[in-house]
């Protein structure tokens, strides 16, 4: 099963909305790992105000709003 990482932070309503929109797209096809960028200075510098950012196999797939087409393409690919 593939893993997607959602770079987020507490109190980020756009992050919450993206996670909710993502659920029916990935259900049973991928795991979602939510990563708090505030816990890692490198991630905080990289993503800062750009969150939410959804990553699969080190490739940025989507920000807000959800790009379901990109996520579907990733899930259908041999990557991850």
C-alpha atoms as one frame of an Amber mdcrd trajectory, in Angstrom:
protein
   0.000   0.000   0.000   1.305   3.444  -0.895   1.882   6.172   1.650   1.039
   9.825   1.177   2.435  12.487   3.485   0.412  15.599   4.242   2.609  18.399
   5.538   0.508  20.337   7.983   0.480  22.140  11.313  -2.000  22.458  14.175
  -4.882  24.886  13.672  -4.527  24.764   9.865  -8.090  24.659   8.561  -6.959
  24.280   4.932  -4.916  21.242   5.976  -7.981  19.750   7.652 -10.112  20.435
   4.562  -7.556  18.824   2.254  -7.364  15.725   4.472 -11.165  15.418   4.441
 -11.315  15.817   0.638  -8.517  13.268   0.232 -10.147  10.498   2.278 -12.595
   9.205  -0.376  -9.893   9.390  -3.073  -7.387   7.194  -1.212  -9.697   4.968
   0.855  -8.275   1.450   0.814  -5.539   2.422  -1.653  -3.046   4.428   0.398
  -2.125   5.383   3.939  -2.112   9.026   4.955   0.653  10.226   7.241   0.081
  13.711   8.620   3.376  15.466   9.358   3.494  18.504  11.632   6.090  20.798
  10.052   6.444  22.697  13.333   8.231  19.628  14.755  11.070  19.851  12.213
  12.943  23.067  11.415  13.965  21.821   7.957  10.357  21.062   7.018   9.206
  24.355   8.502  11.709  26.228   6.316  10.794  24.195   3.226   7.011  24.380
   3.490   6.358  27.329   5.838   3.240  29.127   4.645   2.778  26.786   1.645
   0.952  24.152   3.670  -0.960  22.025   3.124   1.322  20.125   0.766   0.620
  16.513  -0.177   3.619  14.372  -1.140   3.885  10.859  -2.522   7.237   9.180
  -3.123   9.042  12.524  -2.511   6.966  14.156  -5.290   4.628  17.054  -4.512
   1.187  15.992  -5.699  -1.094  18.712  -4.445  -1.544  21.764  -2.322  -4.903
  23.326  -1.505  -7.364  22.736  -3.078  -6.897  19.011  -3.624  -5.703  17.978
  -7.085  -7.557  14.665  -7.178  -6.374  13.959 -10.741  -2.709  14.097  -9.645
  -3.432  11.871  -6.648  -5.295   9.350  -8.819  -2.392   9.305 -11.299   0.077
   8.674  -8.464  -2.059   5.867  -7.051  -2.298   4.247 -10.496   1.464   4.521
 -11.110   4.237   2.130 -10.176   5.759   4.758  -7.838   5.527   4.627  -4.069
